[in-house]
Amino acid sequence: MAEKNSFMANDDGLLCPEVGSWTETKHDHVAYYAKLFSSGMKQKWDRRVYVELYAGAGFYRVRGSSKIIIGSPLRALLLPDRFDKYIFCEEDSDKLAALEKRAKRFAPNADVAFVAGDCNRNVTRILKEIPVGTKTDTVLTLCFADPYDIGLKFSTLRALSEGRLVDFVVLLALWSDANRAYKHYMMSDSVKVDEFLGSKTWRERWDAVQATVQFPKFLAEEFASMMETIGYLRTPSHKMKRFRSDEKNLPLYYIAMFSGHPLAHRFWDDVLKYGTDQKTFSWE
């Protein structure tokens, strides 16, 4: 297990997928926002819930090195002001089994639910694990979605937000997937972008602007506009954190935060500021 204020780990013999070195920075950003969220909301809400839709195995080995980093679900369990409940969803059964063992080792007394399977197909099961708040028992949820591609369906986010107060941090794989598979996704019989955006009319808007706008930025703005339709404040693309590969300095994805409350956006501004101005975050 990692030492205090350290997110490095030793090999524990469990599944440990390889990742690019930029993944550590991604987990830094998400974990720092989770810290601000959980501590900042501790006195304002009776219960705080943390959800990950693509939770992974919990440990990652940085490609080309022996370095093992601790992922966002386990970092959330290590927060000084721990969430009252955690829900980890993962499609890969081997990854979920490794995460469950690590979570029990890191935080044996935490209230953690593990949901096996694809989050889009198991949203009802995830919802059953999220408490429904009342006036006398208020509940606020933070949900991190970390998909490998644009397979996260907008309908999943909409379902999670209905009847509950849920803030989202979402990885938008708009270069690593959408841009690379552009020709495929533009085919008339492809519905993946439709499902990602929750819209079948995006092609018309893309046709009108494609001469002046990059496809990933267009999709980022479209996604943000759709989040507005379900009650979230606007998150423009310049307020999303863009990640690049270290090897070739190529853009990969955005990390974007969506909330209906201005305070959450102030927290996110702090994350963006520290991520730009400092090499490390303060965890004190």
CORVENKA-V469768 format. One record per residue. N is the residue number from 1. BURIAL is I if it has 24 or more other C-alpha atoms within 12 Angstrom, else O. Layout:
n=[N | N]
burial=[BURIAL | BURIAL]
This chain:
n=[1 | 2 | 3 | 4 | 5 | 6 | 7 | 8 | 9 | 10 | 11 | 12 | 13 | 14 | 15 | 16 | 17 | 18 | 19 | 20 | 21 | 22 | 23 | 24 | 25 | 26 | 27 | 28 | 29 | 30 | 31 | 32 | 33 | 34 | 35 | 36 | 37 | 38 | 39 | 40 | 41 | 42 | 43 | 44 | 45 | 46 | 47 | 48 | 49 | 50 | 51 | 52 | 53 | 54 | 55 | 56 | 57 | 58 | 59 | 60 | 61 | 62 | 63 | 64 | 65 | 66 | 67 | 68 | 69 | 70 | 71 | 72 | 73 | 74 | 75 | 76 | 77 | 78 | 79 | 80 | 81 | 82 | 83 | 84 | 85 | 86 | 87 | 88 | 89 | 90 | 91 | 92 | 93 | 94 | 95 | 96 | 97 | 98 | 99 | 100 | 101 | 102 | 103 | 104 | 105 | 106 | 107 | 108 | 109 | 110 | 111 | 112 | 113 | 114 | 115 | 116 | 117 | 118 | 119 | 120 | 121 | 122 | 123 | 124 | 125 | 126 | 127 | 128 | 129 | 130 | 131 | 132 | 133 | 134 | 135 | 136 | 137 | 138 | 139 | 140 | 141 | 142 | 143 | 144 | 145 | 146 | 147 | 148 | 149 | 150 | 151 | 152 | 153 | 154 | 155 | 156 | 157 | 158 | 159 | 160 | 161 | 162 | 163 | 164 | 165 | 166 | 167 | 168 | 169 | 170 | 171 | 172 | 173 | 174 | 175 | 176 | 177 | 178 | 179 | 180 | 181 | 182 | 183 | 184 | 185 | 186 | 187 | 188 | 189 | 190 | 191 | 192 | 193 | 194 | 195 | 196 | 197 | 198 | 199 | 200 | 201 | 202 | 203 | 204 | 205 | 206 | 207 | 208 | 209 | 210 | 211 | 212 | 213 | 214 | 215 | 216 | 217 | 218 | 219 | 220 | 221 | 222 | 223 | 224 | 225 | 226 | 227 | 228 | 229 | 230 | 231 | 232 | 233 | 234 | 235 | 236 | 237 | 238 | 239 | 240 | 241 | 242 | 243 | 244 | 245 | 246 | 247 | 248 | 249 | 250 | 251 | 252 | 253 | 254 | 255 | 256 | 257 | 258 | 259 | 260 | 261 | 262 | 263 | 264 | 265 | 266 | 267 | 268 | 269 | 270 | 271 | 272 | 273 | 274 | 275 | 276 | 277 | 278 | 279 | 280 | 281 | 282 | 283 | 284]
burial=[I | O | O | O | O | O | I | I | I | O | O | O | O | O | I | I | I | I | I | I | I | I | I | I | I | I | I | I | I | I | I | I | I | I | I | I | I | I | I | O | I | I | O | O | I | O | I | I | I | I | I | I | I | I | I | I | I | I | I | I | I | I | O | O | O | O | O | I | I | I | I | I | I | I | I | I | I | I | I | O | I | I | I | I | I | I | I | I | I | I | I | I | O | O | I | I | I | I | I | I | I | I | I | O | O | I | I | O | O | I | I | I | I | I | I | I | I | I | I | I | O | I | I | O | I | I | I | O | I | I | I | I | O | O | O | O | O | O | I | I | I | I | I | I | I | I | I | I | I | I | I | I | I | I | I | I | I | I | I | I | I | O | O | I | I | I | I | I | I | I | I | I | I | I | I | I | I | I | I | O | O | O | O | O | I | O | O | O | O | O | O | I | I | I | I | I | I | I | I | O | O | I | I | O | O | O | O | O | O | O | O | O | O | O | I | I | I | I | I | I | I | I | I | I | I | I | I | O | O | I | I | I | I | I | I | I | I | O | I | I | I | I | I | I | O | O | O | O | O | O | I | I | I | I | I | I | I | I | I | I | O | O | O | I | I | O | I | I | I | I | I | I | O | O | I | O | O | O | O | O | I | O | O | O]
